Amino acid sequence: MKPRISGGQNASSTVPSAVKVAVLATDSSLEIDSVLCQGTLISKRHILTSGFCGKLLVDGYDGDADVIVGISNFNTQQGQRINVDKIDIHPDFVTAELTRNNLAILTLKNSVNSSPISMMSESETNSLAQSDSLTTVGWGLKQLPQSQQPLSAGRPENLQKASLRIVNGDCSPTFFYLGGLTNYHLCTQSTTSSLQGVCSGDGGSPLIRTSGGQIKLVGINGDDVAVFPP
């Protein structure tokens, strides 16, 4: 495991609350130790996350999970906490092939106060080109914990962000052993450091693009690969 988020920056208030979504195993307190993965609010009652995250919630927690929407720091009691009512995993998702169909939808028991993020249209997605600038945010590992420390010791309290660029042509061979990249994937790389990007705990986190003052969801991160929503 490489310390990919190391070197990231605190996410500013310009990141909408729709992308400040953490998925937690049900717990009475708001603790970063219980964060399993990330997600993005795509409607008042629906969170888009990774298939791996959905399967983890179903298999390991019997679907009993909460989401926190609208927070940037785990030391604050702001944001809205809502229980997950239903988990729909992509029917063709296979755990052994994390680059394929790695998508899940979490339906919440109640509507959230935050406004959902807009998703890119098919034409906008098709217009993405090599070296286009994107941004990702998440609470995944910022650094590797020291020996004997729990994995959560490497997590940041503040939501982190990293600036990325599309590098599909450069990284396709890297994922050959996982079946390679398809038309439903894109590959990104940090614009500042080879040790910056998504890491453990960032699964399902959003990949966003800002253009003309609008922030739109491009895809989600899954096993160091951003997966296009269908």
ZAVEXKOL-827961 format. One record per residue (C-alpha): residue number from 1; residue in three letters; chain; x, y, z. Coordinates in steps of 0.25 Angstrom, whole numbers, plus 5000, padded with zeros to 4 digits. Layout:
{r NUM,'ALA','A',{X,Y,Z}}
...
END
This chain:
{r 1,'MET','A',{5000,5000,5000}}
{r 2,'LYS','A',{5005,5014,4996}}
{r 3,'PRO','A',{5002,5026,5004}}
{r 4,'ARG','A',{4995,5032,4992}}
{r 5,'ILE','A',{4986,5043,5000}}
{r 6,'SER','A',{4999,5048,5006}}
{r 7,'GLY','A',{5001,5062,5001}}
{r 8,'GLY','A',{4986,5065,4999}}
{r 9,'GLN','A',{4980,5078,5004}}
{r 10,'ASN','A',{4968,5081,5013}}
{r 11,'ALA','A',{4956,5082,5005}}
{r 12,'SER','A',{4950,5096,5005}}
{r 13,'SER','A',{4936,5101,5006}}
{r 14,'THR','A',{4935,5101,4991}}
{r 15,'VAL','A',{4933,5086,4991}}
{r 16,'PRO','A',{4918,5084,4992}}
{r 17,'SER','A',{4912,5076,5003}}
{r 18,'ALA','A',{4907,5066,4993}}
{r 19,'VAL','A',{4921,5061,4992}}
{r 20,'LYS','A',{4924,5061,5007}}
{r 21,'VAL','A',{4918,5048,5009}}
{r 22,'ALA','A',{4924,5037,5018}}
{r 23,'VAL','A',{4918,5023,5020}}
{r 24,'LEU','A',{4919,5017,5034}}
{r 25,'ALA','A',{4916,5004,5041}}
{r 26,'THR','A',{4904,5008,5050}}
{r 27,'ASP','A',{4910,5014,5063}}
{r 28,'SER','A',{4905,5023,5074}}
{r 29,'SER','A',{4916,5033,5072}}
{r 30,'LEU','A',{4922,5040,5060}}
{r 31,'GLU','A',{4936,5034,5059}}
{r 32,'ILE','A',{4945,5033,5048}}
{r 33,'ASP','A',{4949,5019,5052}}
{r 34,'SER','A',{4936,5014,5047}}
{r 35,'VAL','A',{4937,5020,5033}}
{r 36,'LEU','A',{4936,5009,5023}}
{r 37,'CYS','A',{4936,5017,5010}}
{r 38,'GLN','A',{4931,5029,5003}}
{r 39,'GLY','A',{4919,5033,4994}}
{r 40,'THR','A',{4913,5044,4987}}
{r 41,'LEU','A',{4899,5049,4988}}
{r 42,'ILE','A',{4892,5048,4975}}
{r 43,'SER','A',{4877,5050,4979}}
{r 44,'LYS','A',{4871,5054,4993}}
{r 45,'ARG','A',{4870,5039,4997}}
{r 46,'HIS','A',{4881,5033,4988}}
{r 47,'ILE','A',{4896,5031,4990}}
{r 48,'LEU','A',{4905,5026,4979}}
{r 49,'THR','A',{4917,5018,4984}}
{r 50,'SER','A',{4925,5006,4980}}
{r 51,'GLY','A',{4920,4992,4978}}
{r 52,'PHE','A',{4931,4987,4988}}
{r 53,'CYS','A',{4926,4997,4998}}
{r 54,'GLY','A',{4912,4992,4996}}
{r 55,'LYS','A',{4916,4977,4997}}
{r 56,'LEU','A',{4924,4980,5010}}
{r 57,'LEU','A',{4912,4986,5016}}
{r 58,'VAL','A',{4903,4975,5013}}
{r 59,'ASP','A',{4913,4964,5016}}
{r 60,'GLY','A',{4920,4970,5028}}
{r 61,'TYR','A',{4909,4978,5035}}
{r 62,'ASP','A',{4896,4972,5029}}
{r 63,'GLY','A',{4893,4985,5022}}
{r 64,'ASP','A',{4892,4992,5035}}
{r 65,'ALA','A',{4900,5006,5032}}
{r 66,'ASP','A',{4898,5021,5033}}
{r 67,'VAL','A',{4903,5032,5024}}
{r 68,'ILE','A',{4908,5045,5029}}
{r 69,'VAL','A',{4905,5057,5019}}
{r 70,'GLY','A',{4911,5071,5019}}
{r 71,'ILE','A',{4923,5070,5028}}
{r 72,'SER','A',{4937,5074,5026}}
{r 73,'ASN','A',{4943,5070,5039}}
{r 74,'PHE','A',{4940,5059,5049}}
{r 75,'ASN','A',{4942,5067,5061}}
{r 76,'THR','A',{4929,5075,5058}}
{r 77,'GLN','A',{4915,5071,5060}}
{r 78,'GLN','A',{4910,5077,5048}}
{r 79,'GLY','A',{4904,5070,5036}}
{r 80,'GLN','A',{4893,5060,5035}}
{r 81,'ARG','A',{4893,5046,5039}}
{r 82,'ILE','A',{4883,5036,5033}}
{r 83,'ASN','A',{4881,5021,5033}}
{r 84,'VAL','A',{4882,5013,5020}}
{r 85,'ASP','A',{4869,5006,5016}}
{r 86,'LYS','A',{4873,4998,5004}}
{r 87,'ILE','A',{4886,4994,4997}}
{r 88,'ASP','A',{4886,4991,4982}}
{r 89,'ILE','A',{4899,4986,4976}}
{r 90,'HIS','A',{4902,4985,4961}}
{r 91,'PRO','A',{4897,4971,4957}}
{r 92,'ASP','A',{4909,4969,4949}}
{r 93,'PHE','A',{4919,4973,4960}}
{r 94,'VAL','A',{4930,4962,4964}}
{r 95,'THR','A',{4939,4965,4976}}
{r 96,'ALA','A',{4951,4959,4969}}
{r 97,'GLU','A',{4949,4969,4957}}
{r 98,'LEU','A',{4949,4982,4965}}
{r 99,'THR','A',{4950,4990,4952}}
{r 100,'ARG','A',{4937,4985,4946}}
{r 101,'ASN','A',{4923,4989,4950}}
{r 102,'ASN','A',{4928,4994,4963}}
{r 103,'LEU','A',{4916,5002,4966}}
{r 104,'ALA','A',{4905,5002,4977}}
{r 105,'ILE','A',{4893,5011,4981}}
{r 106,'LEU','A',{4889,5013,4995}}
{r 107,'THR','A',{4875,5017,4998}}
{r 108,'LEU','A',{4873,5025,5010}}
{r 109,'LYS','A',{4861,5024,5020}}
{r 110,'ASN','A',{4859,5039,5020}}
{r 111,'SER','A',{4862,5051,5011}}
{r 112,'VAL','A',{4875,5059,5013}}
{r 113,'ASN','A',{4875,5074,5014}}
{r 114,'SER','A',{4887,5076,5005}}
{r 115,'SER','A',{4885,5078,4990}}
{r 116,'PRO','A',{4890,5066,4981}}
{r 117,'ILE','A',{4901,5068,4971}}
{r 118,'SER','A',{4898,5068,4956}}
{r 119,'MET','A',{4904,5056,4948}}
{r 120,'MET','A',{4911,5058,4935}}
{r 121,'SER','A',{4902,5055,4923}}
{r 122,'GLU','A',{4907,5045,4913}}
{r 123,'SER','A',{4912,5056,4903}}
{r 124,'GLU','A',{4919,5063,4914}}
{r 125,'THR','A',{4926,5049,4918}}
{r 126,'ASN','A',{4930,5046,4903}}
{r 127,'SER','A',{4936,5060,4902}}
{r 128,'LEU','A',{4946,5057,4914}}
{r 129,'ALA','A',{4960,5057,4908}}
{r 130,'GLN','A',{4974,5053,4912}}
{r 131,'SER','A',{4980,5063,4922}}
{r 132,'ASP','A',{4967,5069,4926}}
{r 133,'SER','A',{4967,5074,4941}}
{r 134,'LEU','A',{4958,5067,4951}}
{r 135,'THR','A',{4957,5067,4967}}
{r 136,'THR','A',{4955,5056,4977}}
{r 137,'VAL','A',{4952,5057,4991}}
{r 138,'GLY','A',{4951,5047,5003}}
{r 139,'TRP','A',{4955,5042,5017}}
{r 140,'GLY','A',{4964,5031,5012}}
{r 141,'LEU','A',{4978,5029,5017}}
{r 142,'LYS','A',{4987,5041,5017}}
{r 143,'GLN','A',{4999,5034,5022}}
{r 144,'LEU','A',{5002,5020,5026}}
{r 145,'PRO','A',{5001,5017,5041}}
{r 146,'GLN','A',{5013,5014,5048}}
{r 147,'SER','A',{5016,4999,5053}}
{r 148,'GLN','A',{5006,4994,5063}}
{r 149,'GLN','A',{4996,5006,5060}}
{r 150,'PRO','A',{4982,5003,5055}}
{r 151,'LEU','A',{4979,5007,5041}}
{r 152,'SER','A',{4970,5019,5045}}
{r 153,'ALA','A',{4983,5025,5051}}
{r 154,'GLY','A',{4986,5029,5036}}
{r 155,'ARG','A',{4973,5035,5034}}
{r 156,'PRO','A',{4971,5051,5033}}
{r 157,'GLU','A',{4961,5058,5042}}
{r 158,'ASN','A',{4958,5068,5031}}
{r 159,'LEU','A',{4953,5064,5017}}
{r 160,'GLN','A',{4964,5063,5007}}
{r 161,'LYS','A',{4965,5067,4993}}
{r 162,'ALA','A',{4975,5065,4982}}
{r 163,'SER','A',{4976,5071,4968}}
{r 164,'LEU','A',{4977,5060,4957}}
{r 165,'ARG','A',{4978,5059,4942}}
{r 166,'ILE','A',{4973,5048,4932}}
{r 167,'VAL','A',{4984,5039,4927}}
{r 168,'ASN','A',{4977,5027,4921}}
{r 169,'GLY','A',{4987,5024,4911}}
{r 170,'ASP','A',{4998,5024,4921}}
{r 171,'CYS','A',{4992,5014,4931}}
{r 172,'SER','A',{4984,5004,4923}}
{r 173,'PRO','A',{4995,4994,4924}}
{r 174,'THR','A',{4996,4995,4939}}
{r 175,'PHE','A',{4981,4989,4940}}
{r 176,'PHE','A',{4983,4979,4930}}
{r 177,'TYR','A',{4984,4968,4941}}
{r 178,'LEU','A',{4970,4973,4945}}
{r 179,'GLY','A',{4964,4972,4931}}
{r 180,'GLY','A',{4969,4985,4926}}
{r 181,'LEU','A',{4961,4998,4925}}
{r 182,'THR','A',{4948,4999,4917}}
{r 183,'ASN','A',{4940,5010,4912}}
{r 184,'TYR','A',{4934,5011,4925}}
{r 185,'HIS','A',{4947,5015,4932}}
{r 186,'LEU','A',{4956,5026,4933}}
{r 187,'CYS','A',{4970,5026,4939}}
{r 188,'THR','A',{4975,5039,4947}}
{r 189,'GLN','A',{4989,5043,4953}}
{r 190,'SER','A',{4992,5054,4962}}
{r 191,'THR','A',{4997,5067,4956}}
{r 192,'THR','A',{5007,5070,4967}}
{r 193,'SER','A',{5012,5057,4972}}
{r 194,'SER','A',{5014,5042,4969}}
{r 195,'LEU','A',{5010,5039,4984}}
{r 196,'GLN','A',{4996,5046,4983}}
{r 197,'GLY','A',{4983,5041,4980}}
{r 198,'VAL','A',{4972,5031,4985}}
{r 199,'CYS','A',{4976,5021,4995}}
{r 200,'SER','A',{4970,5011,5005}}
{r 201,'GLY','A',{4957,5017,5011}}
{r 202,'ASP','A',{4954,5025,4998}}
{r 203,'GLY','A',{4946,5015,4991}}
{r 204,'GLY','A',{4933,5021,4986}}
{r 205,'SER','A',{4938,5035,4987}}
{r 206,'PRO','A',{4934,5045,4976}}
{r 207,'LEU','A',{4942,5049,4964}}
{r 208,'ILE','A',{4937,5063,4960}}
{r 209,'ARG','A',{4940,5074,4950}}
{r 210,'THR','A',{4938,5089,4951}}
{r 211,'SER','A',{4935,5096,4938}}
{r 212,'GLY','A',{4928,5109,4936}}
{r 213,'GLY','A',{4926,5110,4951}}
{r 214,'GLN','A',{4918,5097,4951}}
{r 215,'ILE','A',{4922,5085,4959}}
{r 216,'LYS','A',{4918,5072,4953}}
{r 217,'LEU','A',{4921,5057,4957}}
{r 218,'VAL','A',{4929,5050,4946}}
{r 219,'GLY','A',{4930,5037,4953}}
{r 220,'ILE','A',{4934,5030,4966}}
{r 221,'ASN','A',{4947,5024,4971}}
{r 222,'GLY','A',{4948,5009,4972}}
{r 223,'ASP','A',{4961,5001,4975}}
{r 224,'ASP','A',{4970,5013,4970}}
{r 225,'VAL','A',{4961,5014,4958}}
{r 226,'ALA','A',{4950,5024,4955}}
{r 227,'VAL','A',{4937,5017,4950}}
{r 228,'PHE','A',{4927,5024,4941}}
{r 229,'PRO','A',{4913,5024,4946}}
{r 230,'PRO','A',{4904,5017,4936}}
END
